[in-house]
Amino acid sequence: MPSNHKNKRPLLHFLDSQSIDYDTDVLLSKYSYVRIGGPADLFISPKIHELPPLMMLINQLEIPYHILGGGTNTLFDDEGFRGVVISLKNIKGLYHDIENNALEACGGEGLQRIVFYAERYGLGGVERLAGIPGSIGGAIKGNAGAFDMAISDVLQDLELVDIQGQVSYLKRQDILFSYRQSGIPKDCVITKARIMVTPQDKDIVKEKTRQSLRQKRLSQPVSQRSLGCVFKNPQGHFAGRLIDEAGCKGMSVGGIVVSHKHANFFINVGNGTSSDYKRLIDKIRERVFKTFGISLELEIEVVSLTT
């Protein structure tokens, strides 16, 4: 067990005593869309009811931690993570709350499962979210969206657990959403969320969903290994267009290449590393600033060795 192993002993005892799912030295590349990342000291996959005491203990022991949903916009370090990764892979579930015209989903549920569930049962409102990977919890934290729509537009309310193990309930109006961000602290886990939907003709919902997918596939490299948009769109601009007009399409560092289809997507075409990815980020930022005087802000999350 690495550096702060003494602090991990009571945590391991707790995990064993409560029969909570965990493993050691897990390669994070297995949980990254770009297949990048070294080993995490501890990889814990709790159920919802196990989260509050787990979070409280990790906080008390002062162990570095990272909350992992779908891993679709997270760049892990090549050397791994010297701490605890809390995976939401066992926090899943989805059902139709007919009385409140909503879909209730657990925080680790895949956003696309929600979209296709709505399509199957003729529930309109989330069609434009089609093609966005990752978990519903991560999508809400980052206020993910597409085609002039954000997930905050259809969020009704949510449940979350903070690092002290406290459970809270928030309505949409209680959350300070803005472009690609929310006021929800990084150290909180979204355990449940209700998304507003409206019963509609199934064929209409299906066609709208398929149209959104077609638009995505035409404009983005959805079949390649990327973390989605690397940079946020600066006010009044599109990051992809700035990168393209700065002459960066096709630019590469090691195994990471700027997509020819959409310049705000970086593709792992081989054995790319986080070091390659970060160097490419720096090169693109420098070129865009030199060309336009605009500083690009990251949309993806970069997790360092100790975060």
Number of C-alpha atoms within 10 A of each C-alpha: 12 10 10 14 15 11 14 21 13 14 18 15 11 15 17 12 9 11 11 17 13 18 12 13 16 20 20 23 19 14 19 21 21 29 22 25 25 21 22 24 22 22 24 23 20 21 16 19 10 15 24 19 16 22 21 17 18 21 16 12 15 13 17 16 21 18 16 23 26 23 24 23 24 22 25 29 24 20 16 22 28 23 25 21 21 21 21 26 18 16 21 18 14 18 13 18 15 12 6 14 16 22 23 22 27 24 30 26 26 24 25 19 17 24 24 18 16 25 25 13 16 19 26 22 21 26 24 24 22 24 22 20 22 21 26 31 27 26 26 24 21 25 21 21 20 14 10 6 15 22 21 26 15 16 19 20 20 23 17 20 22 20 21 17 20 14 16 13 13 14 13 15 11 10 14 11 20 12 14 18 16 18 13 18 10 14 14 19 29 27 25 24 26 25 24 20 22 16 15 15 13 15 13 14 24 21 13 18 23 17 15 18 18 14 14 18 14 11 10 20 19 18 7 16 19 25 24 24 19 21 20 18 20 13 8 6 11 13 23 22 15 23 24 19 14 16 15 21 22 16 16 21 17 16 16 27 24 24 24 17 16 21 26 28 24 29 24 25 16 13 12 19 23 23 16 18 22 16 16 20 18 11 16 24 19 15 18 21 16 12 14 12 10 16 14 21 13 14 18 17 15 15 16 15 18 14 13
